[in-house]
Amino acid sequence: MTLTDRDIMREALEAIIEIEEDSPAAFRAAKLIAQETLDLLPAEKGKIRG
């Protein structure tokens, strides 16, 4: 099964909604999901992702 950018973004947003605010592990997981999602999205013209 191949996930589309939209599917990945949906999963990331749903995960962020479920975060326990006082849970450092949940925050780190959400941060990782967000970074991986950004890394998978096409870069905007003229911008370089590092």
mmJSON file of the N, C-alpha and C atoms, coordinates in Angstrom:
{"data_MODEL":{"atom_site":{
"group_PDB":["ATOM","ATOM","ATOM","ATOM","ATOM","ATOM","ATOM","ATOM","ATOM","ATOM","ATOM","ATOM","ATOM","ATOM","ATOM","ATOM","ATOM","ATOM","ATOM","ATOM","ATOM","ATOM","ATOM","ATOM","ATOM","ATOM","ATOM","ATOM","ATOM","ATOM","ATOM","ATOM","ATOM","ATOM","ATOM","ATOM","ATOM","ATOM","ATOM","ATOM","ATOM","ATOM","ATOM","ATOM","ATOM","ATOM","ATOM","ATOM","ATOM","ATOM","ATOM","ATOM","ATOM","ATOM","ATOM","ATOM","ATOM","ATOM","ATOM","ATOM","ATOM","ATOM","ATOM","ATOM","ATOM","ATOM","ATOM","ATOM","ATOM","ATOM","ATOM","ATOM","ATOM","ATOM","ATOM","ATOM","ATOM","ATOM","ATOM","ATOM","ATOM","ATOM","ATOM","ATOM","ATOM","ATOM","ATOM","ATOM","ATOM","ATOM","ATOM","ATOM","ATOM","ATOM","ATOM","ATOM","ATOM","ATOM","ATOM","ATOM","ATOM","ATOM","ATOM","ATOM","ATOM","ATOM","ATOM","ATOM","ATOM","ATOM","ATOM","ATOM","ATOM","ATOM","ATOM","ATOM","ATOM","ATOM","ATOM","ATOM","ATOM","ATOM","ATOM","ATOM","ATOM","ATOM","ATOM","ATOM","ATOM","ATOM","ATOM","ATOM","ATOM","ATOM","ATOM","ATOM","ATOM","ATOM","ATOM","ATOM","ATOM","ATOM","ATOM","ATOM","ATOM","ATOM","ATOM","ATOM","ATOM","ATOM"],
"id":[1,2,3,4,5,6,7,8,9,10,11,12,13,14,15,16,17,18,19,20,21,22,23,24,25,26,27,28,29,30,31,32,33,34,35,36,37,38,39,40,41,42,43,44,45,46,47,48,49,50,51,52,53,54,55,56,57,58,59,60,61,62,63,64,65,66,67,68,69,70,71,72,73,74,75,76,77,78,79,80,81,82,83,84,85,86,87,88,89,90,91,92,93,94,95,96,97,98,99,100,101,102,103,104,105,106,107,108,109,110,111,112,113,114,115,116,117,118,119,120,121,122,123,124,125,126,127,128,129,130,131,132,133,134,135,136,137,138,139,140,141,142,143,144,145,146,147,148,149,150],
"type_symbol":["N","C","C","N","C","C","N","C","C","N","C","C","N","C","C","N","C","C","N","C","C","N","C","C","N","C","C","N","C","C","N","C","C","N","C","C","N","C","C","N","C","C","N","C","C","N","C","C","N","C","C","N","C","C","N","C","C","N","C","C","N","C","C","N","C","C","N","C","C","N","C","C","N","C","C","N","C","C","N","C","C","N","C","C","N","C","C","N","C","C","N","C","C","N","C","C","N","C","C","N","C","C","N","C","C","N","C","C","N","C","C","N","C","C","N","C","C","N","C","C","N","C","C","N","C","C","N","C","C","N","C","C","N","C","C","N","C","C","N","C","C","N","C","C","N","C","C","N","C","C"],
"label_atom_id":["N","CA","C","N","CA","C","N","CA","C","N","CA","C","N","CA","C","N","CA","C","N","CA","C","N","CA","C","N","CA","C","N","CA","C","N","CA","C","N","CA","C","N","CA","C","N","CA","C","N","CA","C","N","CA","C","N","CA","C","N","CA","C","N","CA","C","N","CA","C","N","CA","C","N","CA","C","N","CA","C","N","CA","C","N","CA","C","N","CA","C","N","CA","C","N","CA","C","N","CA","C","N","CA","C","N","CA","C","N","CA","C","N","CA","C","N","CA","C","N","CA","C","N","CA","C","N","CA","C","N","CA","C","N","CA","C","N","CA","C","N","CA","C","N","CA","C","N","CA","C","N","CA","C","N","CA","C","N","CA","C","N","CA","C","N","CA","C","N","CA","C","N","CA","C"],
"label_alt_id":[null,null,null,null,null,null,null,null,null,null,null,null,null,null,null,null,null,null,null,null,null,null,null,null,null,null,null,null,null,null,null,null,null,null,null,null,null,null,null,null,null,null,null,null,null,null,null,null,null,null,null,null,null,null,null,null,null,null,null,null,null,null,null,null,null,null,null,null,null,null,null,null,null,null,null,null,null,null,null,null,null,null,null,null,null,null,null,null,null,null,null,null,null,null,null,null,null,null,null,null,null,null,null,null,null,null,null,null,null,null,null,null,null,null,null,null,null,null,null,null,null,null,null,null,null,null,null,null,null,null,null,null,null,null,null,null,null,null,null,null,null,null,null,null,null,null,null,null,null,null],
"label_comp_id":["MET","MET","MET","THR","THR","THR","LEU","LEU","LEU","THR","THR","THR","ASP","ASP","ASP","ARG","ARG","ARG","ASP","ASP","ASP","ILE","ILE","ILE","MET","MET","MET","ARG","ARG","ARG","GLU","GLU","GLU","ALA","ALA","ALA","LEU","LEU","LEU","GLU","GLU","GLU","ALA","ALA","ALA","ILE","ILE","ILE","ILE","ILE","ILE","GLU","GLU","GLU","ILE","ILE","ILE","GLU","GLU","GLU","GLU","GLU","GLU","ASP","ASP","ASP","SER","SER","SER","PRO","PRO","PRO","ALA","ALA","ALA","ALA","ALA","ALA","PHE","PHE","PHE","ARG","ARG","ARG","ALA","ALA","ALA","ALA","ALA","ALA","LYS","LYS","LYS","LEU","LEU","LEU","ILE","ILE","ILE","ALA","ALA","ALA","GLN","GLN","GLN","GLU","GLU","GLU","THR","THR","THR","LEU","LEU","LEU","ASP","ASP","ASP","LEU","LEU","LEU","LEU","LEU","LEU","PRO","PRO","PRO","ALA","ALA","ALA","GLU","GLU","GLU","LYS","LYS","LYS","GLY","GLY","GLY","LYS","LYS","LYS","ILE","ILE","ILE","ARG","ARG","ARG","GLY","GLY","GLY"],
"label_asym_id":["A","A","A","A","A","A","A","A","A","A","A","A","A","A","A","A","A","A","A","A","A","A","A","A","A","A","A","A","A","A","A","A","A","A","A","A","A","A","A","A","A","A","A","A","A","A","A","A","A","A","A","A","A","A","A","A","A","A","A","A","A","A","A","A","A","A","A","A","A","A","A","A","A","A","A","A","A","A","A","A","A","A","A","A","A","A","A","A","A","A","A","A","A","A","A","A","A","A","A","A","A","A","A","A","A","A","A","A","A","A","A","A","A","A","A","A","A","A","A","A","A","A","A","A","A","A","A","A","A","A","A","A","A","A","A","A","A","A","A","A","A","A","A","A","A","A","A","A","A","A"],
"label_entity_id":["1","1","1","1","1","1","1","1","1","1","1","1","1","1","1","1","1","1","1","1","1","1","1","1","1","1","1","1","1","1","1","1","1","1","1","1","1","1","1","1","1","1","1","1","1","1","1","1","1","1","1","1","1","1","1","1","1","1","1","1","1","1","1","1","1","1","1","1","1","1","1","1","1","1","1","1","1","1","1","1","1","1","1","1","1","1","1","1","1","1","1","1","1","1","1","1","1","1","1","1","1","1","1","1","1","1","1","1","1","1","1","1","1","1","1","1","1","1","1","1","1","1","1","1","1","1","1","1","1","1","1","1","1","1","1","1","1","1","1","1","1","1","1","1","1","1","1","1","1","1"],
"label_seq_id":[1,1,1,2,2,2,3,3,3,4,4,4,5,5,5,6,6,6,7,7,7,8,8,8,9,9,9,10,10,10,11,11,11,12,12,12,13,13,13,14,14,14,15,15,15,16,16,16,17,17,17,18,18,18,19,19,19,20,20,20,21,21,21,22,22,22,23,23,23,24,24,24,25,25,25,26,26,26,27,27,27,28,28,28,29,29,29,30,30,30,31,31,31,32,32,32,33,33,33,34,34,34,35,35,35,36,36,36,37,37,37,38,38,38,39,39,39,40,40,40,41,41,41,42,42,42,43,43,43,44,44,44,45,45,45,46,46,46,47,47,47,48,48,48,49,49,49,50,50,50],
"pdbx_PDB_ins_code":[null,null,null,null,null,null,null,null,null,null,null,null,null,null,null,null,null,null,null,null,null,null,null,null,null,null,null,null,null,null,null,null,null,null,null,null,null,null,null,null,null,null,null,null,null,null,null,null,null,null,null,null,null,null,null,null,null,null,null,null,null,null,null,null,null,null,null,null,null,null,null,null,null,null,null,null,null,null,null,null,null,null,null,null,null,null,null,null,null,null,null,null,null,null,null,null,null,null,null,null,null,null,null,null,null,null,null,null,null,null,null,null,null,null,null,null,null,null,null,null,null,null,null,null,null,null,null,null,null,null,null,null,null,null,null,null,null,null,null,null,null,null,null,null,null,null,null,null,null,null],
"Cartn_x":[0.838,0.0,0.885,0.632,1.377,0.541,1.142,0.45,0.696,-0.347,-0.188,0.236,0.689,1.047,-0.14,-1.331,-2.544,-2.761,-2.568,-2.72,-1.726,-0.495,0.552,0.222,-0.208,-0.555,-1.732,-2.712,-3.878,-3.442,-2.596,-2.107,-1.331,-0.508,0.276,-0.627,-1.615,-2.519,-3.349,-3.806,-4.572,-3.719,-2.45,-1.553,-1.332,-1.182,-0.964,-2.18,-3.369,-4.593,-4.637,-4.097,-4.167,-3.074,-2.192,-1.059,-1.531,-0.953,-1.134,-0.155,-0.663,0.189,1.32,1.117,2.146,3.046,3.005,3.797,4.953,6.177,7.33,7.492,7.183,7.324,6.341,5.118,4.127,4.55,5.103,5.568,6.694,7.643,8.755,8.239,7.247,6.674,6.007,5.256,4.59,5.61,6.672,7.729,8.375,8.632,9.217,8.277,7.004,6.011,5.977,5.968,5.934,7.178,8.35,9.59,9.608,9.194,9.171,8.17,7.043,6.044,6.611,7.261,7.874,8.933,9.711,10.763,10.193,8.988,8.378,7.653,7.274,6.564,7.548,7.076,7.969,8.382,9.64,10.126,9.505,9.246,8.733,9.848,9.459,10.443,11.248,12.551,13.425,13.786,13.186,13.496,14.205,15.175,15.933,15.644,15.305,15.09,16.388,16.69,17.928,17.768],
"Cartn_y":[-1.18,0.0,1.247,2.123,3.365,4.495,5.229,6.367,7.602,8.388,9.659,10.716,11.856,12.956,13.325,13.288,13.62,12.609,11.32,10.281,10.496,10.784,10.994,12.208,13.29,14.496,14.231,13.484,13.152,12.365,11.364,10.57,11.44,12.33,13.201,14.116,14.702,15.605,14.861,13.663,12.87,12.507,12.205,11.879,13.092,14.254,15.47,15.773,15.556,15.794,14.931,13.723,12.765,12.939,13.886,14.048,14.423,13.761,14.162,15.31,16.458,17.64,17.458,16.622,16.46,15.249,14.727,13.541,13.892,13.949,14.236,13.216,11.957,10.93,11.182,11.561,11.852,13.071,14.07,15.254,14.9,14.09,13.677,12.887,12.029,11.244,12.158,13.137,14.071,14.886,15.292,16.051,15.203,13.933,13.026,12.82,12.617,12.448,13.69,14.862,16.106,16.24,15.923,16.042,15.058,13.824,12.826,13.209,13.779,14.22,15.331,16.299,17.382,16.85,15.886,15.317,14.594,14.05,13.314,14.211,15.404,16.317,16.946,17.208,17.856,19.241,19.589,20.907,21.971,23.142,24.246,24.754,25.234,25.742,26.869,26.761,27.779,27.573,26.575,26.306,24.968,24.906,23.677,23.17,21.898,21.293,20.662,20.819,20.274,19.24],
"Cartn_z":[0.0,0.0,0.0,-0.915,-0.997,-0.417,0.494,1.078,0.232,0.041,-0.654,0.356,-0.134,0.759,1.645,1.065,1.825,2.952,2.668,3.695,4.835,4.47,5.471,6.335,5.703,6.444,7.378,6.9,7.729,8.969,8.779,9.908,10.892,10.377,11.248,12.066,11.415,12.124,13.161,12.819,13.78,14.989,14.765,15.876,16.773,16.167,16.949,17.823,17.302,18.064,19.317,19.232,20.339,21.396,21.227,22.149,23.546,24.511,25.906,26.136,26.526,26.656,27.657,28.652,29.67,29.415,28.194,27.88,26.946,27.475,26.621,25.491,25.751,24.71,23.569,23.902,22.864,22.051,22.727,22.016,21.055,21.515,20.639,19.443,19.678,18.58,17.562,18.038,17.125,16.34,17.008,16.332,15.239,15.544,14.564,13.376,13.662,12.591,11.711,12.337,11.569,10.693,11.246,10.471,9.309,9.564,8.499,7.414,7.818,6.846,5.979,6.6,5.836,4.882,5.34,4.501,3.283,3.406,2.303,1.307,1.75,0.858,-0.119,-1.332,-2.297,-1.788,-1.998,-1.587,-2.48,-1.885,-2.683,-3.588,-4.745,-5.692,-5.043,-5.11,-4.561,-3.104,-2.459,-1.056,-0.95,-0.068,0.141,1.542,1.626,2.949,3.409,4.687,5.196,6.171],
"occupancy":[1.0,1.0,1.0,1.0,1.0,1.0,1.0,1.0,1.0,1.0,1.0,1.0,1.0,1.0,1.0,1.0,1.0,1.0,1.0,1.0,1.0,1.0,1.0,1.0,1.0,1.0,1.0,1.0,1.0,1.0,1.0,1.0,1.0,1.0,1.0,1.0,1.0,1.0,1.0,1.0,1.0,1.0,1.0,1.0,1.0,1.0,1.0,1.0,1.0,1.0,1.0,1.0,1.0,1.0,1.0,1.0,1.0,1.0,1.0,1.0,1.0,1.0,1.0,1.0,1.0,1.0,1.0,1.0,1.0,1.0,1.0,1.0,1.0,1.0,1.0,1.0,1.0,1.0,1.0,1.0,1.0,1.0,1.0,1.0,1.0,1.0,1.0,1.0,1.0,1.0,1.0,1.0,1.0,1.0,1.0,1.0,1.0,1.0,1.0,1.0,1.0,1.0,1.0,1.0,1.0,1.0,1.0,1.0,1.0,1.0,1.0,1.0,1.0,1.0,1.0,1.0,1.0,1.0,1.0,1.0,1.0,1.0,1.0,1.0,1.0,1.0,1.0,1.0,1.0,1.0,1.0,1.0,1.0,1.0,1.0,1.0,1.0,1.0,1.0,1.0,1.0,1.0,1.0,1.0,1.0,1.0,1.0,1.0,1.0,1.0],
"B_iso_or_equiv":[0.0,0.0,0.0,0.0,0.0,0.0,0.0,0.0,0.0,0.0,0.0,0.0,0.0,0.0,0.0,0.0,0.0,0.0,0.0,0.0,0.0,0.0,0.0,0.0,0.0,0.0,0.0,0.0,0.0,0.0,0.0,0.0,0.0,0.0,0.0,0.0,0.0,0.0,0.0,0.0,0.0,0.0,0.0,0.0,0.0,0.0,0.0,0.0,0.0,0.0,0.0,0.0,0.0,0.0,0.0,0.0,0.0,0.0,0.0,0.0,0.0,0.0,0.0,0.0,0.0,0.0,0.0,0.0,0.0,0.0,0.0,0.0,0.0,0.0,0.0,0.0,0.0,0.0,0.0,0.0,0.0,0.0,0.0,0.0,0.0,0.0,0.0,0.0,0.0,0.0,0.0,0.0,0.0,0.0,0.0,0.0,0.0,0.0,0.0,0.0,0.0,0.0,0.0,0.0,0.0,0.0,0.0,0.0,0.0,0.0,0.0,0.0,0.0,0.0,0.0,0.0,0.0,0.0,0.0,0.0,0.0,0.0,0.0,0.0,0.0,0.0,0.0,0.0,0.0,0.0,0.0,0.0,0.0,0.0,0.0,0.0,0.0,0.0,0.0,0.0,0.0,0.0,0.0,0.0,0.0,0.0,0.0,0.0,0.0,0.0],
"pdbx_formal_charge":[null,null,null,null,null,null,null,null,null,null,null,null,null,null,null,null,null,null,null,null,null,null,null,null,null,null,null,null,null,null,null,null,null,null,null,null,null,null,null,null,null,null,null,null,null,null,null,null,null,null,null,null,null,null,null,null,null,null,null,null,null,null,null,null,null,null,null,null,null,null,null,null,null,null,null,null,null,null,null,null,null,null,null,null,null,null,null,null,null,null,null,null,null,null,null,null,null,null,null,null,null,null,null,null,null,null,null,null,null,null,null,null,null,null,null,null,null,null,null,null,null,null,null,null,null,null,null,null,null,null,null,null,null,null,null,null,null,null,null,null,null,null,null,null,null,null,null,null,null,null],
"auth_seq_id":[1,1,1,2,2,2,3,3,3,4,4,4,5,5,5,6,6,6,7,7,7,8,8,8,9,9,9,10,10,10,11,11,11,12,12,12,13,13,13,14,14,14,15,15,15,16,16,16,17,17,17,18,18,18,19,19,19,20,20,20,21,21,21,22,22,22,23,23,23,24,24,24,25,25,25,26,26,26,27,27,27,28,28,28,29,29,29,30,30,30,31,31,31,32,32,32,33,33,33,34,34,34,35,35,35,36,36,36,37,37,37,38,38,38,39,39,39,40,40,40,41,41,41,42,42,42,43,43,43,44,44,44,45,45,45,46,46,46,47,47,47,48,48,48,49,49,49,50,50,50],
"auth_comp_id":["MET","MET","MET","THR","THR","THR","LEU","LEU","LEU","THR","THR","THR","ASP","ASP","ASP","ARG","ARG","ARG","ASP","ASP","ASP","ILE","ILE","ILE","MET","MET","MET","ARG","ARG","ARG","GLU","GLU","GLU","ALA","ALA","ALA","LEU","LEU","LEU","GLU","GLU","GLU","ALA","ALA","ALA","ILE","ILE","ILE","ILE","ILE","ILE","GLU","GLU","GLU","ILE","ILE","ILE","GLU","GLU","GLU","GLU","GLU","GLU","ASP","ASP","ASP","SER","SER","SER","PRO","PRO","PRO","ALA","ALA","ALA","ALA","ALA","ALA","PHE","PHE","PHE","ARG","ARG","ARG","ALA","ALA","ALA","ALA","ALA","ALA","LYS","LYS","LYS","LEU","LEU","LEU","ILE","ILE","ILE","ALA","ALA","ALA","GLN","GLN","GLN","GLU","GLU","GLU","THR","THR","THR","LEU","LEU","LEU","ASP","ASP","ASP","LEU","LEU","LEU","LEU","LEU","LEU","PRO","PRO","PRO","ALA","ALA","ALA","GLU","GLU","GLU","LYS","LYS","LYS","GLY","GLY","GLY","LYS","LYS","LYS","ILE","ILE","ILE","ARG","ARG","ARG","GLY","GLY","GLY"],
"auth_asym_id":["A","A","A","A","A","A","A","A","A","A","A","A","A","A","A","A","A","A","A","A","A","A","A","A","A","A","A","A","A","A","A","A","A","A","A","A","A","A","A","A","A","A","A","A","A","A","A","A","A","A","A","A","A","A","A","A","A","A","A","A","A","A","A","A","A","A","A","A","A","A","A","A","A","A","A","A","A","A","A","A","A","A","A","A","A","A","A","A","A","A","A","A","A","A","A","A","A","A","A","A","A","A","A","A","A","A","A","A","A","A","A","A","A","A","A","A","A","A","A","A","A","A","A","A","A","A","A","A","A","A","A","A","A","A","A","A","A","A","A","A","A","A","A","A","A","A","A","A","A","A"],
"auth_atom_id":["N","CA","C","N","CA","C","N","CA","C","N","CA","C","N","CA","C","N","CA","C","N","CA","C","N","CA","C","N","CA","C","N","CA","C","N","CA","C","N","CA","C","N","CA","C","N","CA","C","N","CA","C","N","CA","C","N","CA","C","N","CA","C","N","CA","C","N","CA","C","N","CA","C","N","CA","C","N","CA","C","N","CA","C","N","CA","C","N","CA","C","N","CA","C","N","CA","C","N","CA","C","N","CA","C","N","CA","C","N","CA","C","N","CA","C","N","CA","C","N","CA","C","N","CA","C","N","CA","C","N","CA","C","N","CA","C","N","CA","C","N","CA","C","N","CA","C","N","CA","C","N","CA","C","N","CA","C","N","CA","C","N","CA","C","N","CA","C","N","CA","C","N","CA","C"],
"pdbx_PDB_model_num":[1,1,1,1,1,1,1,1,1,1,1,1,1,1,1,1,1,1,1,1,1,1,1,1,1,1,1,1,1,1,1,1,1,1,1,1,1,1,1,1,1,1,1,1,1,1,1,1,1,1,1,1,1,1,1,1,1,1,1,1,1,1,1,1,1,1,1,1,1,1,1,1,1,1,1,1,1,1,1,1,1,1,1,1,1,1,1,1,1,1,1,1,1,1,1,1,1,1,1,1,1,1,1,1,1,1,1,1,1,1,1,1,1,1,1,1,1,1,1,1,1,1,1,1,1,1,1,1,1,1,1,1,1,1,1,1,1,1,1,1,1,1,1,1,1,1,1,1,1,1]
}}}
